Amino acid sequence: MVLDAAGNLYGTTGRGGVPGGGTVFELKKPRTDGSWTEKVLHGFCSASDCTDGAGPWAGLTFDASGNLYGTTRGYGGGTVFEITP
């Protein structure tokens, strides 16, 4: 997981989400009751002919503009992706 300047967490899941190939998600800074708000930023495809890869792998990193970068391990050798939250 990676933390932004506002205290929000960003991470990935290797499976699940819609359409089933994993997700990139954001957890918004805790509310006063301690709970977090989850937002799925991208759901990776789980079919073998998808072009966005599947199964996010390793961590995420931010660039100076706030874009997130990561990698997937699935289908055709994997992908490198960019997400703009």
C-alpha positions in Angstrom: 0.0 0.0 0.0 1.0 3.6 -0.5 -0.1 6.7 1.3 -0.8 10.1 -0.3 -0.2 13.5 1.2 -3.8 13.7 2.4 -3.6 10.5 4.4 -5.5 8.2 1.9 -4.2 4.7 1.3 -4.0 3.1 -2.1 -3.5 -0.6 -2.8 -4.3 -3.6 -5.0 -6.0 -6.9 -4.8 -4.7 -9.8 -6.9 -8.2 -11.2 -7.5 -11.8 -10.2 -7.2 -13.6 -7.0 -8.1 -15.5 -6.5 -11.3 -14.8 -8.1 -13.7 -12.7 -10.4 -11.5 -9.0 -9.9 -12.3 -8.1 -7.8 -9.2 -8.5 -4.1 -8.4 -6.7 -0.9 -7.6 -8.5 0.8 -4.7 -8.4 3.9 -2.5 -9.2 4.0 1.2 -10.1 7.6 2.1 -8.7 9.0 5.3 -10.6 7.7 8.4 -13.7 9.5 9.5 -14.2 10.6 13.1 -15.7 7.2 13.9 -12.5 5.5 12.6 -14.1 4.0 9.5 -12.6 4.3 6.0 -14.4 4.9 2.7 -13.3 2.5 0.0 -13.4 3.4 -3.7 -12.4 1.0 -6.5 -10.3 2.9 -9.0 -10.0 0.1 -11.6 -11.2 -3.5 -12.0 -8.9 -5.7 -14.1 -10.4 -8.1 -16.6 -10.1 -11.8 -15.8 -10.5 -13.1 -19.4 -7.4 -14.3 -21.3 -7.9 -11.8 -24.2 -7.9 -8.6 -22.0 -5.4 -5.9 -22.8 -5.3 -4.4 -19.3 -3.6 -7.4 -17.7 -4.9 -9.2 -14.5 -3.7 -9.8 -11.0 -1.9 -6.6 -9.9 1.5 -7.5 -8.6 3.9 -5.7 -6.2 3.2 -2.3 -4.9 2.0 1.0 -6.3 4.0 4.2 -6.6 3.0 7.9 -7.2 4.5 10.4 -9.6 4.8 14.1 -8.9 1.4 14.7 -10.5 -0.4 12.2 -8.2 -0.8 9.4 -10.8 -0.4 5.8 -9.6 1.7 3.2 -11.4 1.9 -0.5 -10.9 2.2 -3.8 -12.7 0.1 -6.9 -13.4 1.3 -10.5 -13.8 -1.5 -11.9 -16.0 -2.0 -12.7 -19.6 0.7 -12.1 -22.2 3.4 -11.4 -19.7 1.6 -8.7 -17.7 1.3 -5.0 -18.0 2.5 -1.7 -16.6 -0.4 0.6 -15.7 -1.2 4.2 -14.8 -4.2 5.3 -12.8 -5.2 8.9 -12.3 -7.2 9.0 -9.0 
